[in-house]
Amino acid sequence: MKKWIHAARLRTLPLSVSGIILGSLIALSEGYWNWWIFILAFLTTLFFQILSNYANDYGDGIKGTDTHRVGEKRIVAAGEVTPGQMKTAIVIFSALSAVTALILIYVAFKENFIYAALFIFLAFACVWAAIKYTVGRNAYGYAGLGDLFVFLFFGIISVWGSYTLYEHGEFNSLIFLPAVAVGLLSTAVLNLNNMRDMDSDSRSGKQTIPLKIGFQKAKVYQSFLLLLPFVLVMIYLYLSEKSNLFHFLYLILLIPAFLILKTLFSTEDQRQLDKELKKVALLTLAFSLILGISLNF
């Protein structure tokens, strides 16, 4: 059991629920809430993330990408489980995430066929995206498209989608500003991960943004991913006419953001970036929590 918990990569789970938390808290600030929706959305997101981590372990393991990786070991590459056993785990979590997603969609949209159909499509798109990141001959993570998919699924779909589960009577275009913010912060985690793994990814033929643009330019890209979200939320607050000083409390997170960037720009050793991954993931979670809670005051 311990090896399966390790492969689930618990340190990635806070990042996966950041968008769900923010979208839900924004809905709450506007008077919409349902505990069943929140619990089911939370569980579904956790199942999607564990599925993604297992599929990543399997895909990179059989391709040899994880043979010389930095950071946490992967259990397929390490020989602790067979590829067949990991495939079984992928099937189980695909089923779990699909079941909880369908129950969630029924609870949220049982009287709205159009939204129900849309979210059923999105649920199966999430399963596909979780698996195809590294699995298969045409895995999009090996074509440099990981950033785009993380941005869409962890940001746009996660924040806008969770908000819409509660409130689907009137389209709210402003929700896309915090959704883009969380998407950029989530992409920052992946970019840092890919900067750390440049050597092993290069040997295995896995194309990533850092490999395409180089280590130094990837640092500039990381600065963009970490700092633009603060500007986007400022615009969101202005357009939403939210002027309570408490609403700007999220800006305190600029301090750890700049400290992370200071460490990034002062290192040339990619292996040293592993310990920064957790910090960026927790920064994203804190960003969602502080902003979401502040909007309810």
Secondary structure, DSSP 8 states (H G I E B T S, - for coil): -HHHHHHT-GGGHHHHHHHHHHHHHHHHHTT---HHHHHHHHHHHHHHHHHHHHHHHHHHHHHTTTTT-SSS--TTTTTSS-HHHHHHHHHHHHHHHHHHHHHHHHHHHTT-HHHHHHHHHHHHHHHHHHHHTTSSTT-GGGBT-HHHHHIIIIIIIIIIHHHHHH--SS--GGGHHHHHHHHHHHHHHHHHHHHHTHHHHHHHT-B-HHHHH-HHHHHHHHHHHHHHHHHHHHHHHHHTT---GGGGGGGGGHHHHHHHHHHHHT---GGGGHHHHHHHHHHHHHHHHHHHHHTT-
